[in-house]
Amino acid sequence: MKKRILAMIVSLAMVGTMLMGCSGGSENESGGSSEGGSGDGKYKVGITIQSLSNAYWAGVMGKLQELLDEKGWDYTLVDCEDNSGTQVGQIENFITSGCDLIMVHPADAEAVEGVCGEALDAGIKVMCWDDPMENTTANWILDNEVLGQEIGKTAAEFINEHFTADDKAEVTVIGYPSTKVLKDRADGIKKGLEENCEDNYEIIAEVDGLEAPEAQTNVETVMSAHPNANVFVGVGAGAMIGANEALLAEFGKGKIPENYGVITTDVTEQQLNSLKSGEEAVRAIVGFEGSNLDTAKACLEMYEKILSGEDFSSNKNIVRTIAPITVDTVDKVLEGM
């Protein structure tokens, strides 16, 4: 009898433990434990992002998890693998779990508007990272066209230094037009090149390259068709890492001509080390708050503002800062990676 009672107690404890926190039930899920509840200044947070295969997202989310662990908050971080249907299910799980805050990095913003509205109706705060959504408490966004223009402007500085009207740069734009924010970013890149270059460049190709392997393969294809392709601009870390690897394979470390260059955005340790080495094709990175830790801290500050009840009704689109990272500033950023 005592054994049966003990077994029942253990079973009940296990069920209680499973019900704590926000659980999205993903293989990529990771969580931190806390005393729970917002009454003691600790919260339950559900986070769903596009992909942890993306080096930038993996780095920032790793630092954010460390900060949430330090605060003792309950959280669940899930990866929807760029599938909006999966993401809708994850948000539904967060609602059922009774989260205080849900952060969504949408695979498709329109596809999750409805379920985010359900979260608001349930009294849950909702933050979107990247898209100016309607059914949210606040949106933490980049002006992606402006970001693209800054990438184009930074690339133009490199092009103007190395090319002339008689010897034009052959530019490849590495994008991902099926995602709206990345299409806006690529459009901004082209606008930034047009506004800041002299008559010394030509866009010879536009290819996909959200993740590094795809970018590398597509850049290698471009270089095969255009042997003098020499400047590669793109929408993210994958574009930079893949293009840089393609050029390293073509020329070798320390042998890449000085008029070959890769300029994109996002901030990963691999990108920063490539920039710092001076022997690879990475020439500049247009970054955000700074390091992974800087970005994670800024994200957590947004969580705290939203959860404290700050009123975003007059302006819920909070635009993040951007700035180029060069060989002169790379060491400081590397300290927080």
TORKOL-4160 file (C-alpha; in steps of 0.2 Angstrom, whole numbers, padded with zeros to 4 digits, m for minus):
337
<pt num="1" X="0000" Y="0000" Z="0000"/>
<pt num="2" X="0014" Y="0012" Z="0005"/>
<pt num="3" X="0023" Y="0008" Z="m0012"/>
<pt num="4" X="0006" Y="0012" Z="m0021"/>
<pt num="5" X="0004" Y="0029" Z="m0012"/>
<pt num="6" X="0022" Y="0034" Z="m0015"/>
<pt num="7" X="0020" Y="0029" Z="m0034"/>
<pt num="8" X="0004" Y="0040" Z="m0035"/>
<pt num="9" X="0014" Y="0055" Z="m0027"/>
<pt num="10" X="0028" Y="0053" Z="m0039"/>
<pt num="11" X="0016" Y="0052" Z="m0054"/>
<pt num="12" X="0007" Y="0068" Z="m0048"/>
<pt num="13" X="0023" Y="0077" Z="m0046"/>
<pt num="14" X="0029" Y="0072" Z="m0063"/>
<pt num="15" X="0013" Y="0079" Z="m0071"/>
<pt num="16" X="0014" Y="0095" Z="m0061"/>
<pt num="17" X="0032" Y="0097" Z="m0067"/>
<pt num="18" X="0026" Y="0094" Z="m0085"/>
<pt num="19" X="0013" Y="0108" Z="m0084"/>
<pt num="20" X="0025" Y="0121" Z="m0078"/>
<pt num="21" X="0031" Y="0134" Z="m0090"/>
<pt num="22" X="0028" Y="0136" Z="m0109"/>
<pt num="23" X="0031" Y="0120" Z="m0119"/>
<pt num="24" X="0030" Y="0120" Z="m0138"/>
<pt num="25" X="0035" Y="0102" Z="m0139"/>
<pt num="26" X="0049" Y="0104" Z="m0152"/>
<pt num="27" X="0065" Y="0094" Z="m0154"/>
<pt num="28" X="0074" Y="0110" Z="m0154"/>
<pt num="29" X="0066" Y="0116" Z="m0138"/>
<pt num="30" X="0076" Y="0121" Z="m0123"/>
<pt num="31" X="0070" Y="0129" Z="m0107"/>
<pt num="32" X="0075" Y="0136" Z="m0091"/>
<pt num="33" X="0066" Y="0134" Z="m0074"/>
<pt num="34" X="0061" Y="0147" Z="m0062"/>
<pt num="35" X="0049" Y="0149" Z="m0047"/>
<pt num="36" X="0036" Y="0154" Z="m0060"/>
<pt num="37" X="0022" Y="0167" Z="m0061"/>
<pt num="38" X="0023" Y="0186" Z="m0063"/>
<pt num="39" X="0019" Y="0190" Z="m0046"/>
<pt num="40" X="0037" Y="0188" Z="m0040"/>
<pt num="41" X="0044" Y="0197" Z="m0055"/>
<pt num="42" X="0047" Y="0181" Z="m0065"/>
<pt num="43" X="0038" Y="0176" Z="m0081"/>
<pt num="44" X="0034" Y="0163" Z="m0093"/>
<pt num="45" X="0039" Y="0166" Z="m0110"/>
<pt num="46" X="0037" Y="0157" Z="m0126"/>
<pt num="47" X="0049" Y="0160" Z="m0141"/>
<pt num="48" X="0046" Y="0154" Z="m0159"/>
<pt num="49" X="0059" Y="0158" Z="m0172"/>
<pt num="50" X="0061" Y="0154" Z="m0190"/>
<pt num="51" X="0077" Y="0143" Z="m0189"/>
<pt num="52" X="0091" Y="0139" Z="m0178"/>
<pt num="53" X="0101" Y="0133" Z="m0193"/>
<pt num="54" X="0104" Y="0151" Z="m0196"/>
<pt num="55" X="0120" Y="0155" Z="m0187"/>
<pt num="56" X="0115" Y="0173" Z="m0182"/>
<pt num="57" X="0099" Y="0167" Z="m0174"/>
<pt num="58" X="0108" Y="0152" Z="m0165"/>
<pt num="59" X="0121" Y="0164" Z="m0158"/>
<pt num="60" X="0109" Y="0177" Z="m0152"/>
<pt num="61" X="0096" Y="0165" Z="m0145"/>
<pt num="62" X="0110" Y="0156" Z="m0136"/>
<pt num="63" X="0115" Y="0172" Z="m0127"/>
<pt num="64" X="0096" Y="0176" Z="m0123"/>
<pt num="65" X="0094" Y="0159" Z="m0115"/>
<pt num="66" X="0109" Y="0163" Z="m0104"/>
<pt num="67" X="0101" Y="0180" Z="m0099"/>
<pt num="68" X="0084" Y="0171" Z="m0095"/>
<pt num="69" X="0092" Y="0158" Z="m0085"/>
<pt num="70" X="0100" Y="0171" Z="m0075"/>
<pt num="71" X="0084" Y="0180" Z="m0071"/>
<pt num="72" X="0076" Y="0163" Z="m0067"/>
<pt num="73" X="0061" Y="0165" Z="m0079"/>
<pt num="74" X="0052" Y="0150" Z="m0087"/>
<pt num="75" X="0054" Y="0150" Z="m0105"/>
<pt num="76" X="0053" Y="0139" Z="m0120"/>
<pt num="77" X="0063" Y="0142" Z="m0136"/>
<pt num="78" X="0057" Y="0133" Z="m0152"/>
<pt num="79" X="0062" Y="0133" Z="m0170"/>
<pt num="80" X="0048" Y="0131" Z="m0183"/>
<pt num="81" X="0060" Y="0127" Z="m0197"/>
<pt num="82" X="0053" Y="0140" Z="m0208"/>
<pt num="83" X="0036" Y="0132" Z="m0208"/>
<pt num="84" X="0021" Y="0143" Z="m0204"/>
<pt num="85" X="0010" Y="0129" Z="m0200"/>
<pt num="86" X="0022" Y="0122" Z="m0187"/>
<pt num="87" X="0024" Y="0140" Z="m0180"/>
<pt num="88" X="0005" Y="0142" Z="m0178"/>
<pt num="89" X="0004" Y="0126" Z="m0168"/>
<pt num="90" X="0019" Y="0132" Z="m0157"/>
<pt num="91" X="0010" Y="0148" Z="m0153"/>
<pt num="92" X="m0006" Y="0138" Z="m0149"/>
<pt num="93" X="0004" Y="0128" Z="m0137"/>
<pt num="94" X="0011" Y="0144" Z="m0129"/>
<pt num="95" X="m0007" Y="0150" Z="m0127"/>
<pt num="96" X="m0013" Y="0134" Z="m0119"/>
<pt num="97" X="0002" Y="0134" Z="m0107"/>
<pt num="98" X="m0003" Y="0151" Z="m0101"/>
<pt num="99" X="0013" Y="0161" Z="m0105"/>
<pt num="100" X="0014" Y="0179" Z="m0100"/>
<pt num="101" X="0023" Y="0184" Z="m0116"/>
<pt num="102" X="0025" Y="0176" Z="m0133"/>
<pt num="103" X="0039" Y="0182" Z="m0145"/>
<pt num="104" X="0037" Y="0177" Z="m0163"/>
<pt num="105" X="0049" Y="0178" Z="m0177"/>
<pt num="106" X="0037" Y="0174" Z="m0191"/>
<pt num="107" X="0041" Y="0162" Z="m0205"/>
<pt num="108" X="0025" Y="0171" Z="m0213"/>
<pt num="109" X="0018" Y="0186" Z="m0203"/>
<pt num="110" X="0001" Y="0185" Z="m0212"/>
<pt num="111" X="0000" Y="0166" Z="m0207"/>
<pt num="112" X="0002" Y="0170" Z="m0189"/>
<pt num="113" X="m0009" Y="0185" Z="m0187"/>
<pt num="114" X="m0024" Y="0176" Z="m0182"/>
<pt num="115" X="m0016" Y="0165" Z="m0169"/>
<pt num="116" X="m0007" Y="0180" Z="m0161"/>
<pt num="117" X="m0024" Y="0189" Z="m0160"/>
<pt num="118" X="m0030" Y="0174" Z="m0150"/>
<pt num="119" X="m0015" Y="0176" Z="m0139"/>
<pt num="120" X="m0020" Y="0194" Z="m0136"/>
<pt num="121" X="m0038" Y="0189" Z="m0133"/>
<pt num="122" X="m0031" Y="0177" Z="m0119"/>
<pt num="123" X="m0023" Y="0191" Z="m0111"/>
<pt num="124" X="m0005" Y="0186" Z="m0117"/>
<pt num="125" X="0007" Y="0200" Z="m0122"/>
<pt num="126" X="0014" Y="0197" Z="m0140"/>
<pt num="127" X="0030" Y="0203" Z="m0147"/>
<pt num="128" X="0035" Y="0201" Z="m0165"/>
<pt num="129" X="0054" Y="0201" Z="m0170"/>
<pt num="130" X="0056" Y="0208" Z="m0188"/>
<pt num="131" X="0038" Y="0211" Z="m0195"/>
<pt num="132" X="0027" Y="0226" Z="m0191"/>
<pt num="133" X="0012" Y="0214" Z="m0187"/>
<pt num="134" X="m0005" Y="0220" Z="m0182"/>
<pt num="135" X="m0010" Y="0208" Z="m0168"/>
<pt num="136" X="0004" Y="0211" Z="m0156"/>
<pt num="137" X="0008" Y="0222" Z="m0141"/>
<pt num="138" X="0024" Y="0228" Z="m0149"/>
<pt num="139" X="0035" Y="0225" Z="m0164"/>
<pt num="140" X="0054" Y="0225" Z="m0163"/>
<pt num="141" X="0059" Y="0228" Z="m0181"/>
<pt num="142" X="0072" Y="0233" Z="m0193"/>
<pt num="143" X="0068" Y="0245" Z="m0207"/>
<pt num="144" X="0074" Y="0232" Z="m0220"/>
<pt num="145" X="0074" Y="0243" Z="m0234"/>
<pt num="146" X="0085" Y="0255" Z="m0224"/>
<pt num="147" X="0096" Y="0241" Z="m0219"/>
<pt num="148" X="0098" Y="0235" Z="m0237"/>
<pt num="149" X="0103" Y="0253" Z="m0242"/>
<pt num="150" X="0116" Y="0253" Z="m0228"/>
<pt num="151" X="0123" Y="0237" Z="m0235"/>
<pt num="152" X="0123" Y="0244" Z="m0253"/>
<pt num="153" X="0131" Y="0260" Z="m0247"/>
<pt num="154" X="0145" Y="0250" Z="m0237"/>
<pt num="155" X="0148" Y="0240" Z="m0253"/>
<pt num="156" X="0148" Y="0255" Z="m0264"/>
<pt num="157" X="0163" Y="0262" Z="m0253"/>
<pt num="158" X="0172" Y="0246" Z="m0257"/>
<pt num="159" X="0168" Y="0247" Z="m0276"/>
<pt num="160" X="0172" Y="0265" Z="m0277"/>
<pt num="161" X="0189" Y="0261" Z="m0270"/>
<pt num="162" X="0193" Y="0247" Z="m0282"/>
<pt num="163" X="0183" Y="0250" Z="m0298"/>
<pt num="164" X="0181" Y="0263" Z="m0312"/>
<pt num="165" X="0169" Y="0265" Z="m0326"/>
<pt num="166" X="0182" Y="0256" Z="m0337"/>
<pt num="167" X="0184" Y="0242" Z="m0325"/>
<pt num="168" X="0167" Y="0239" Z="m0317"/>
<pt num="169" X="0163" Y="0228" Z="m0302"/>
<pt num="170" X="0153" Y="0212" Z="m0307"/>
<pt num="171" X="0141" Y="0211" Z="m0292"/>
<pt num="172" X="0130" Y="0197" Z="m0286"/>
<pt num="173" X="0115" Y="0200" Z="m0275"/>
<pt num="174" X="0112" Y="0185" Z="m0263"/>
<pt num="175" X="0094" Y="0186" Z="m0257"/>
<pt num="176" X="0079" Y="0176" Z="m0252"/>
<pt num="177" X="0064" Y="0184" Z="m0261"/>
<pt num="178" X="0051" Y="0172" Z="m0254"/>
<pt num="179" X="0052" Y="0181" Z="m0237"/>
<pt num="180" X="0046" Y="0198" Z="m0238"/>
<pt num="181" X="0058" Y="0206" Z="m0226"/>
<pt num="182" X="0072" Y="0199" Z="m0235"/>
<pt num="183" X="0065" Y="0204" Z="m0252"/>
<pt num="184" X="0064" Y="0222" Z="m0245"/>
<pt num="185" X="0082" Y="0221" Z="m0239"/>
<pt num="186" X="0088" Y="0215" Z="m0256"/>
<pt num="187" X="0079" Y="0229" Z="m0264"/>
<pt num="188" X="0087" Y="0241" Z="m0252"/>
<pt num="189" X="0104" Y="0234" Z="m0257"/>
<pt num="190" X="0101" Y="0238" Z="m0275"/>
<pt num="191" X="0095" Y="0255" Z="m0271"/>
<pt num="192" X="0110" Y="0259" Z="m0260"/>
<pt num="193" X="0122" Y="0253" Z="m0274"/>
<pt num="194" X="0113" Y="0264" Z="m0286"/>
<pt num="195" X="0113" Y="0279" Z="m0275"/>
<pt num="196" X="0131" Y="0278" Z="m0269"/>
<pt num="197" X="0141" Y="0270" Z="m0283"/>
<pt num="198" X="0149" Y="0279" Z="m0298"/>
<pt num="199" X="0146" Y="0272" Z="m0315"/>
<pt num="200" X="0158" Y="0257" Z="m0310"/>
<pt num="201" X="0147" Y="0242" Z="m0306"/>
<pt num="202" X="0135" Y="0230" Z="m0315"/>
<pt num="203" X="0123" Y="0217" Z="m0306"/>
<pt num="204" X="0127" Y="0201" Z="m0316"/>
<pt num="205" X="0117" Y="0189" Z="m0305"/>
<pt num="206" X="0104" Y="0188" Z="m0291"/>
<pt num="207" X="0103" Y="0171" Z="m0282"/>
<pt num="208" X="0095" Y="0163" Z="m0267"/>
<pt num="209" X="0106" Y="0161" Z="m0251"/>
<pt num="210" X="0098" Y="0161" Z="m0234"/>
<pt num="211" X="0109" Y="0147" Z="m0227"/>
<pt num="212" X="0128" Y="0146" Z="m0231"/>
<pt num="213" X="0128" Y="0129" Z="m0241"/>
<pt num="214" X="0115" Y="0136" Z="m0253"/>
<pt num="215" X="0124" Y="0152" Z="m0255"/>
<pt num="216" X="0141" Y="0144" Z="m0258"/>
<pt num="217" X="0133" Y="0132" Z="m0271"/>
<pt num="218" X="0125" Y="0147" Z="m0280"/>
<pt num="219" X="0140" Y="0158" Z="m0279"/>
<pt num="220" X="0151" Y="0144" Z="m0286"/>
<pt num="221" X="0138" Y="0143" Z="m0301"/>
<pt num="222" X="0139" Y="0162" Z="m0304"/>
<pt num="223" X="0158" Y="0161" Z="m0304"/>
<pt num="224" X="0158" Y="0147" Z="m0316"/>
<pt num="225" X="0147" Y="0157" Z="m0328"/>
<pt num="226" X="0155" Y="0174" Z="m0324"/>
<pt num="227" X="0174" Y="0171" Z="m0321"/>
<pt num="228" X="0176" Y="0189" Z="m0316"/>
<pt num="229" X="0162" Y="0190" Z="m0303"/>
<pt num="230" X="0171" Y="0199" Z="m0289"/>
<pt num="231" X="0158" Y="0208" Z="m0277"/>
<pt num="232" X="0145" Y="0199" Z="m0267"/>
<pt num="233" X="0132" Y="0208" Z="m0257"/>
<pt num="234" X="0118" Y="0199" Z="m0247"/>
<pt num="235" X="0104" Y="0199" Z="m0235"/>
<pt num="236" X="0112" Y="0189" Z="m0220"/>
<pt num="237" X="0125" Y="0178" Z="m0212"/>
<pt num="238" X="0122" Y="0163" Z="m0223"/>
<pt num="239" X="0125" Y="0174" Z="m0239"/>
<pt num="240" X="0142" Y="0180" Z="m0232"/>
<pt num="241" X="0148" Y="0164" Z="m0225"/>
<pt num="242" X="0144" Y="0154" Z="m0241"/>
<pt num="243" X="0151" Y="0167" Z="m0253"/>
<pt num="244" X="0167" Y="0168" Z="m0243"/>
<pt num="245" X="0169" Y="0149" Z="m0243"/>
<pt num="246" X="0166" Y="0149" Z="m0262"/>
<pt num="247" X="0180" Y="0162" Z="m0264"/>
<pt num="248" X="0192" Y="0153" Z="m0252"/>
<pt num="249" X="0189" Y="0137" Z="m0262"/>
<pt num="250" X="0193" Y="0147" Z="m0278"/>
<pt num="251" X="0208" Y="0156" Z="m0272"/>
<pt num="252" X="0214" Y="0150" Z="m0255"/>
<pt num="253" X="0216" Y="0160" Z="m0239"/>
<pt num="254" X="0228" Y="0175" Z="m0241"/>
<pt num="255" X="0227" Y="0174" Z="m0260"/>
<pt num="256" X="0210" Y="0182" Z="m0263"/>
<pt num="257" X="0213" Y="0197" Z="m0274"/>
<pt num="258" X="0210" Y="0214" Z="m0264"/>
<pt num="259" X="0196" Y="0219" Z="m0276"/>
<pt num="260" X="0186" Y="0204" Z="m0272"/>
<pt num="261" X="0174" Y="0207" Z="m0257"/>
<pt num="262" X="0158" Y="0201" Z="m0248"/>
<pt num="263" X="0147" Y="0213" Z="m0239"/>
<pt num="264" X="0131" Y="0208" Z="m0230"/>
<pt num="265" X="0123" Y="0210" Z="m0213"/>
<pt num="266" X="0120" Y="0199" Z="m0197"/>
<pt num="267" X="0134" Y="0196" Z="m0184"/>
<pt num="268" X="0141" Y="0179" Z="m0181"/>
<pt num="269" X="0157" Y="0175" Z="m0174"/>
<pt num="270" X="0163" Y="0166" Z="m0190"/>
<pt num="271" X="0159" Y="0182" Z="m0200"/>
<pt num="272" X="0169" Y="0193" Z="m0187"/>
<pt num="273" X="0184" Y="0181" Z="m0187"/>
<pt num="274" X="0184" Y="0181" Z="m0206"/>
<pt num="275" X="0183" Y="0200" Z="m0206"/>
<pt num="276" X="0197" Y="0201" Z="m0193"/>
<pt num="277" X="0209" Y="0189" Z="m0202"/>
<pt num="278" X="0212" Y="0201" Z="m0217"/>
<pt num="279" X="0215" Y="0185" Z="m0227"/>
<pt num="280" X="0197" Y="0182" Z="m0233"/>
<pt num="281" X="0184" Y="0190" Z="m0243"/>
<pt num="282" X="0174" Y="0198" Z="m0229"/>
<pt num="283" X="0177" Y="0217" Z="m0230"/>
<pt num="284" X="0163" Y="0224" Z="m0219"/>
<pt num="285" X="0147" Y="0219" Z="m0210"/>
<pt num="286" X="0132" Y="0230" Z="m0207"/>
<pt num="287" X="0127" Y="0225" Z="m0189"/>
<pt num="288" X="0114" Y="0229" Z="m0177"/>
<pt num="289" X="0116" Y="0232" Z="m0158"/>
<pt num="290" X="0133" Y="0225" Z="m0158"/>
<pt num="291" X="0138" Y="0207" Z="m0152"/>
<pt num="292" X="0126" Y="0193" Z="m0149"/>
<pt num="293" X="0126" Y="0198" Z="m0131"/>
<pt num="294" X="0122" Y="0216" Z="m0135"/>
<pt num="295" X="0107" Y="0210" Z="m0146"/>
<pt num="296" X="0101" Y="0198" Z="m0133"/>
<pt num="297" X="0101" Y="0211" Z="m0119"/>
<pt num="298" X="0092" Y="0223" Z="m0130"/>
<pt num="299" X="0079" Y="0210" Z="m0134"/>
<pt num="300" X="0077" Y="0206" Z="m0115"/>
<pt num="301" X="0074" Y="0225" Z="m0112"/>
<pt num="302" X="0060" Y="0224" Z="m0124"/>
<pt num="303" X="0052" Y="0209" Z="m0115"/>
<pt num="304" X="0054" Y="0219" Z="m0098"/>
<pt num="305" X="0046" Y="0235" Z="m0105"/>
<pt num="306" X="0031" Y="0225" Z="m0113"/>
<pt num="307" X="0028" Y="0214" Z="m0097"/>
<pt num="308" X="0029" Y="0230" Z="m0086"/>
<pt num="309" X="0014" Y="0237" Z="m0095"/>
<pt num="310" X="0023" Y="0250" Z="m0105"/>
<pt num="311" X="0010" Y="0258" Z="m0117"/>
<pt num="312" X="0015" Y="0255" Z="m0136"/>
<pt num="313" X="m0002" Y="0260" Z="m0143"/>
<pt num="314" X="0004" Y="0276" Z="m0151"/>
<pt num="315" X="0019" Y="0267" Z="m0159"/>
<pt num="316" X="0022" Y="0249" Z="m0157"/>
<pt num="317" X="0035" Y="0248" Z="m0171"/>
<pt num="318" X="0051" Y="0250" Z="m0162"/>
<pt num="319" X="0065" Y="0251" Z="m0175"/>
<pt num="320" X="0082" Y="0244" Z="m0170"/>
<pt num="321" X="0099" Y="0253" Z="m0173"/>
<pt num="322" X="0111" Y="0248" Z="m0187"/>
<pt num="323" X="0129" Y="0252" Z="m0190"/>
<pt num="324" X="0144" Y="0245" Z="m0201"/>
<pt num="325" X="0157" Y="0234" Z="m0192"/>
<pt num="326" X="0175" Y="0236" Z="m0200"/>
<pt num="327" X="0192" Y="0229" Z="m0195"/>
<pt num="328" X="0194" Y="0244" Z="m0184"/>
<pt num="329" X="0179" Y="0240" Z="m0173"/>
<pt num="330" X="0178" Y="0221" Z="m0175"/>
<pt num="331" X="0188" Y="0217" Z="m0159"/>
<pt num="332" X="0175" Y="0226" Z="m0148"/>
<pt num="333" X="0161" Y="0216" Z="m0155"/>
<pt num="334" X="0170" Y="0200" Z="m0154"/>
<pt num="335" X="0171" Y="0202" Z="m0135"/>
<pt num="336" X="0152" Y="0200" Z="m0133"/>
<pt num="337" X="0150" Y="0185" Z="m0144"/>
